[in-house]
Amino acid sequence: MKRRSPIWARWVSAIATATICLAGVAVFAQGHGHGQGKGNEKKASGYSFSEHDRVQMRSWYDGHRNNLPPGLAKRERLPPGLEKQLRVRGTLPPGLRDRMQPCPPELERLLPPPPPDCEQMIIGGNLVLMNRKTSVVLDIFHFEL
């Protein structure tokens, strides 16, 4: 004769299984979605350009090489000393703030909206995702000039 487990044991088992499933979904969702991490490599800030975003940016740049907006022309490349100061998770130096240009509208339409308090700016041939309030650089896409 088969012995059945008490009802409370089945409830505990069901609740434990549901909790594990929900935790797995939450962990999976954290590293995915537009503008958040790329694959499992999540930046410390929690936001970065996804691989899809990078493909879109490369494609846009390739289609506009002959008619680039301010900030992306070869002559507007940053000097090596300033280029070194432009770092992910670093604060945007005052010397670079003067060189910021708005992201071209047609490129901005291809990308997901930036996170709250953030904006996408062009700085010396780079598309920079930065926090407006703190001037912290969240991610950088280097256009190949």
Secondary structure, 3 states (H helix, E strand, C coil): CCCCCCHHHHHHHHHHHHHHHHHHHHHHHHCCCCCCCECCECCCCCCCCCHHHHHHHHHHHHHCCCCCCCCCCHHHCCCHHHHHHCCCCCECCHHHHCCEEECCHHHHHHCCCCCCCEEEEEECCEEEEEECCCCEEEEEEECCC
